[in-house]
Amino acid sequence: MDKFDFRKDFCSRLTQLRIDKNMSARDMSLSLGLNESYINKIENEKTLPSMSTFFDICDFFGITPQDFFNMNEPFPHDIAVAVTEMNQMSKEQLSRMIAFMKDINHKK
């Protein structure tokens, strides 16, 4: 059985999401109202955020805590936006969208 390294996984996930948002660690720290090196310290496994700060980080990315820990989903914010848009479609539009996505995925 593989041993999980939760600290490393957490820090890697934070880095991935931050880079996907095209934001520096310094700018993200300042955007959250934190010390300019705070996010860098998390990403370098020197500290972990409080629960309150973790929730602020999730809000910053526009994702839920569950999305944060879903390592199989590399772009959780984009998926959430797509689902929101699909929830507004008619049954016919949704069926066409699903067919379109299946077509794209099979052409990889």
N, C-alpha and C positions, 0 to 999 in steps of 0.2 A: 504494500500500500504506500503510495506517495505521501510524503510529509508536506503539508502546506506551510508556506512561509507567508503568513498573512500580512506582516509588516511590509515585506518586499512587494507583494501583490498590490497592497493598498497604494504604496508609493509609486509603483509603475503605472497603475491605473490613473492616478492623479496626473502624472506626467503626460500620459497618452491623451487624456481629455484636454489638458491645457494646450498641448501642441496642436491638437485638432481645432482648437478655438483660435489658433494663431496668436497666442498671448505669451508674453514672457512671464517667468515666475515672479519677477519684481512687480510688473504691472498688475498681475493677478492679486498679489499680496496687497498692494495699495488699493485696488478696486474693492477689496473686501474690508478695507479699513484696518489692515494689519501692518505689522512691521515689514519693511520692504524685503527682508530676507526670509520671512516666515514660510512661504510656499517652498522655497529652495531647501530649507531645513527639513521639511516633510519629505520632499522628493529624494533627498540624500539620506533618508532614514535616521535623522538625528532627533526627530520629535514626531509626535502624532497629534492631530488636532483634538480639541475637546469635542464632545457631541454637538454642542451648539455651533461651533465653527464648522464641523463636518456638514451640518444641515445648511449652513450658509454657503459652503462650497457646492453642495448639490444644487441649491437655488441659483448660484452663479452659472452653473452649466445648464440649468433648465431641465434637470433630471431628478428622479427620486433616489433615495438611498438604495433601493433595490436595483435600479438601473446602474448605479455606481458599481455595485458588486457583481453585476452580470458581465463577467469577463468575456463571454462568448459574443457580446454585442459591442463591436468597436465604436459605433456611432449612435449612442442612445438618444441624444437630442434629436437627431435627424429622423430616427424611427418614430419618436413621439410626435414630431410634426407631421410625418406622413400619416400616422394613425389618426390624428386629429382631422386632417384633410379628408381621409377616406371615410371617416364617420359622418361626414357631411354629404357624401355621394348617394345618388340613387342606387338601387339594386343593379340596374343596367350599367351605370357608370362603374360601379365597383367590379362587376363581372369583367368589363373590358379592361380595367386596370390590372386585375389579377392575370388575365390572359397576356397582357403586355409584359408584366413582370416575369411570367413563366417563359415567354419568348426570349426576353433579354438574358435570363439566367441560363438558358440552354445554349445560347450563342457564345458563351465565354470561351 
